[in-house]
Amino acid sequence: MNDLETLRGALLPDEPTQDVVDRSRHRLQNRMLGGRRKRVLPLAIGTGLAAAAAAVAAVVTTVPGPPAPPPPPQAVVPVDPGRQVLLAAATAAERAQVGTGKYWHTTTKVGKATWEYWTTTDGQEWYRDENNHRKIMLLPQARPIRINGDDDVTLSTILALPPDPAALRNWLSEGLTRHGTPAHELDIAVLEGLIDLVSTVPAPPAVRAAAFRAVAEDPGVTGLPDGKGVRLPGGGRLVVDPATGQVDSSSVFLDRDGKPATNGNGDTFAVSGEWTDDLPK
């Protein structure tokens, strides 16, 4: 060994043992792995923040806004109370028992005057009014039941009438036209015939119900202020009990203008009808 080799041996330490080398390598690997974790950690945190932000955004976008304003109220067409009375009377008339009796009894009132007729199915008739001191009198000639002055009508005809409002109108219109009713008077004459069917004529329940509905459909009919019936074109009245379908009074005598006929004092005529088995004594 020369002087240089002696000097290097003094300056350099002895070579590390294998155990020292292994421990050093292990520490180096740990440092390397630790450095990788530190680099990955910010990426993981960033991903978590992005996911959280997306969740918040989803929540924000799904929060409902203010409720929409309600739609404007729909216009409600008022139902005429008079027509309601007539339709209720029609329903009551349909449910009523078929009237029976030996005589069809009609009562007509105007002012303080009252007169009555009792008519059998074959047209035999008794009469009473104020002029004969309210004594009943047998009329010498048989007279058929009339609808709006039509003397061709019989009880069999009435029983066979169609229980339909439109069909009743057509039947009345055709009959009135045959009897010479002018076209400009036809509508009011048909209405008068319909009122006959619910008041002065012994029509069966289904026909009376159809007549009530036909009257209710007439554009000239309006409700009375007291809610007990309807005002007819021209000022006539039809007063009805909606619970029974019975007419309490009706102005069925109309002039050619459709206005109710009156007596000298301006009183209108009220008519009603019913079946009975008895003549007054």
LINUR-V678361 format. One record per pair of residues at least 24 apart in sequence whose ideal C-beta (glycine too) atoms are under 7 Angstrom apart, sorted by the first residue. I is the first residue (numbers start at 1). J is the second residue. D is the distance in Angstrom with one decimal. If there is no record, write none. Layout:
BEGIN
I;J;D, I;J;D
END
This chain:
BEGIN
80;222;6.3, 80;223;4.8, 81;223;4.3, 81;227;5.1, 82;221;6.7, 82;222;5.9, 82;223;2.6, 82;224;6.0, 82;229;6.4, 82;230;3.8, 83;216;4.5, 83;223;6.8, 85;227;6.9, 85;229;5.9, 85;240;5.7, 85;242;4.9, 86;212;5.0, 86;215;5.8, 86;216;4.0, 86;230;6.3, 86;240;6.6, 87;213;6.7, 87;216;5.6, 88;242;3.6, 89;212;5.1, 89;240;4.6, 89;242;4.9, 89;245;4.5, 90;209;4.2, 90;212;3.8, 90;213;5.0, 92;242;6.5, 92;243;6.1, 92;244;5.6, 92;245;3.6, 93;205;5.4, 93;208;4.4, 93;209;4.4, 93;212;6.2, 93;245;3.5, 94;205;5.6, 94;206;6.3, 94;209;4.3, 96;205;4.9, 96;245;5.8, 98;204;6.1, 98;205;6.2, 99;202;6.4, 99;275;4.2, 100;275;5.9, 101;275;3.1, 101;276;5.0, 101;277;5.1, 102;277;4.9, 103;276;5.3, 103;279;6.8, 104;145;6.8, 104;202;4.8, 104;273;6.3, 104;275;6.1, 105;273;6.6, 105;274;5.6, 105;276;4.8, 106;200;5.3, 106;271;6.4, 106;273;4.3, 107;272;5.4, 108;269;6.0, 108;271;5.0, 109;270;4.8, 110;263;5.1, 110;267;5.0, 110;268;6.8, 110;269;4.6, 111;263;5.6, 111;265;5.6, 111;267;3.8, 118;279;5.8, 119;145;6.3, 121;155;4.9, 126;279;6.1, 136;279;6.2, 136;280;5.6, 145;201;6.1, 147;193;5.2, 147;196;4.8, 147;197;6.7, 147;201;5.7, 148;176;6.9, 148;189;6.1, 148;192;5.1, 148;193;4.0, 148;196;5.6, 150;175;5.6, 150;179;6.3, 155;202;6.9, 158;201;6.0, 158;202;6.6, 158;203;5.6, 159;204;5.9, 161;203;6.7, 161;207;4.7, 163;206;3.5, 163;207;5.4, 163;209;6.9, 163;210;4.8, 164;210;5.5, 165;210;5.0, 165;213;4.6, 165;214;3.8, 165;217;6.3, 168;194;6.7, 168;210;5.3, 168;211;6.0, 168;214;5.5, 169;214;5.7, 185;256;5.6, 188;233;6.3, 188;254;6.1, 188;258;3.8, 191;215;6.8, 191;218;5.7, 191;232;6.8, 192;252;6.0, 192;254;5.4, 195;238;6.1, 195;250;5.5, 195;252;4.9, 196;252;6.2, 198;247;5.6, 199;247;4.3, 199;250;4.6, 199;252;6.1, 199;271;5.5, 199;272;6.0, 199;273;6.0, 200;252;6.5, 200;271;5.2, 200;273;4.8, 201;273;7.0, 202;273;6.9, 202;275;6.5, 208;245;6.8, 233;258;4.7, 234;258;3.8, 234;259;3.7, 234;260;6.5, 235;259;5.8, 235;260;5.8, 236;260;4.0, 236;268;6.9, 247;272;5.7, 248;272;7.0
END
